[in-house]
Amino acid sequence: MKLKRIFFNRNTVTVAKDLLGKYLVRRVGKKIIAAKITETEAYCGRNDLACHASKGLTERTKVMFGPPGHAYVYLIYGMYHCLNIVTREEGHPEAVLIRSVELQNYGLRITDYKKNTQCVMRNRTMGNLNGPGKLCRKLKIDKKFNGADLCKSREIWIEGFKEKPSKIKKGKRIGVDYAGKWKDKLWRFSL
C-alpha cells in the first residue's frame, strides 16, 4: 500500500527509522522497479547545520519548506542526484535522505497506480545500491522529480508493508564534518 501523507508528517528521526524495510517504487516506461530501503539519514531543520534548510529558504530548498511526502532532489558534485523525502508539517524544513536500497523483490505484490492493478515483481536480487547517487542513477531519479508528491505520483512512491525490521543500526551521518556538533548526531539508520 502506498504510504499516506500522515506517515511523513511526523518526527523526522522516527520517519527515517520507519522507512527502513519499506519499498521505493519507480515506474520507468512500462517497467516497475521496487527497491527495499536499507539506509536513511535524518536532517532536522533550521538548527541542524548539516541540513540544507539551515541556510534558510532558497530556490534549492523551497521544497523542504513545503508539505510532507514530497521528494526533495538535488545534485551533488555536479553529477550525482540525491533523493530526500520531506517530513513534518509545512514550514518545518526537514527531510530524510534515502542512502541505500536493495533491489530484492521477487514475488512482492506492488500496486501499479497508473493501471490501477496489482502486479507481482519477478526480478530476483539485483544487488545493493549503496549510495544516494547510485540509487538515483539506477532508478532514473533526477531533478525532474524535485517536488514530486510521493503520496499521489504514479511514477515514484513509497510502498509500505506490515513487516518491521528486527534490528536497526545507527551511526553518524556521512559527509557532514562541517556541521559542528550536528556532525555527531546518530541520525543515520540502516538494516
HELIX and SHEET records of a PDB file:
HELIX    1   1 ARG A    5  PHE A    8  1                                   4    
HELIX    2   2 THR A   12  ASP A   18  1                                   7    
HELIX    3   3 HIS A   52  LYS A   55  5                                   4    
HELIX    4   4 LYS A   62  PHE A   65  5                                   4    
HELIX    5   5 PRO A  132  LYS A  138  1                                   7    
HELIX    6   6 LYS A  143  PHE A  145  5                                   3    
HELIX    7   7 GLY A  180  ASP A  184  5                                   5    
SHEET    1   A 6 ALA A  71  ILE A  76  0                                        
SHEET    2   A 6 TYR A  80  THR A  87 -1                                        
SHEET    3   A 6 GLU A  94  GLU A 102 -1                                        
SHEET    4   A 6 LYS A  31  CYS A  44 -1                                        
SHEET    5   A 6 TYR A  23  VAL A  28 -1                                        
SHEET    6   A 6 ILE A 156  GLU A 159 -1                                        
SHEET    1   B 6 ALA A  71  ILE A  76  0                                        
SHEET    2   B 6 TYR A  80  THR A  87 -1                                        
SHEET    3   B 6 GLU A  94  GLU A 102 -1                                        
SHEET    4   B 6 LYS A  31  CYS A  44 -1                                        
SHEET    5   B 6 ARG A 188  SER A 190 -1                                        
SHEET    6   B 6 LYS A 169  GLY A 171 -1                                        
SHEET    1   C 4 ALA A  71  ILE A  76  0                                        
SHEET    2   C 4 TYR A  80  THR A  87 -1                                        
SHEET    3   C 4 GLU A  94  GLU A 102 -1                                        
SHEET    4   C 4 ASN A 128  ASN A 130 -1                                        
SHEET    1   D 2 ARG A 109  ASP A 112  0                                        
SHEET    2   D 2 THR A 117  VAL A 120 -1                                        
END                                                                             
